[in-house]
């Protein structure tokens, strides 16, 4: 499945040319016999791409979200993947625990947990209502904590992996994203400390921090950007904007045994730390 550019989005803003991803005999089966739980799975977003990636590599995939992603479920059926979806609100501990119990009853022990559920609200700091900033923290950070606590008793030891989907905004500031940044920075801190705590059980904890990813929601915003604003965004992304499957590929690596010696880190995706000195002017002086 490839992510198609939204209508009326200029070609230069549609990201790198995506590779087609049919299941074939050449797909590595790194997750054969393993169960992967992905929260916040949507039709064409990052969570859905992760679920498809894991399924193509042989995993039993457990999906959870408030609303069933019908088209995603149909794609998984066409892949012949073992999968199931359960409704869950990550802000509700009883709902989360019920979902985890159902997942374990269906598939047995978990091997990978991907904390992907999240929301984004952007506005000047003093314009946030209590309800808005509470929602951001409750879903993005506390939701991941609830899911991780509920799944840990069922996570393979040794060999289990927890992957948190953070953001570039967890590591770099941006006006109007203060609360969102705080929620994602919390995931980075959780990743670092929990990795040490779970290392004796040989359970790894890692995170990814994507830059701009062309999900359907982001594509709608891009249509209204001026060329000058888009150029500013491009300067932050040396390889251009990414696609959900780019994030899924990184998650697939970190979840696999290929990354068995990696824990406690947050991997930036699509961007790199940058200190924009006017080097050319310095060299000429």
Secondary structure as UniProt FT lines:
FT   TURN            7..8
FT   HELIX           11..13
FT   TURN            25..26
FT   TURN            30..33
FT   STRAND          35..39
FT   HELIX           46..56
FT   TURN            57..58
FT   STRAND          60..65
FT   HELIX           70..79
FT   STRAND          83..87
FT   TURN            90..91
FT   HELIX           93..107
FT   STRAND          112..115
FT   HELIX           125..127
FT   HELIX           130..137
FT   HELIX           138..142
FT   HELIX           143..152
FT   TURN            153..154
FT   TURN            157..159
FT   STRAND          161..165
FT   HELIX           168..170
FT   TURN            175..176
FT   HELIX           178..199
FT   TURN            200..202
FT   STRAND          204..210
FT   HELIX           216..222
FT   TURN            223..224
FT   HELIX           227..235
FT   TURN            238..239
FT   HELIX           244..255
FT   HELIX           257..259
FT   TURN            260..261
FT   STRAND          266..269
FT   HELIX           279..284
//
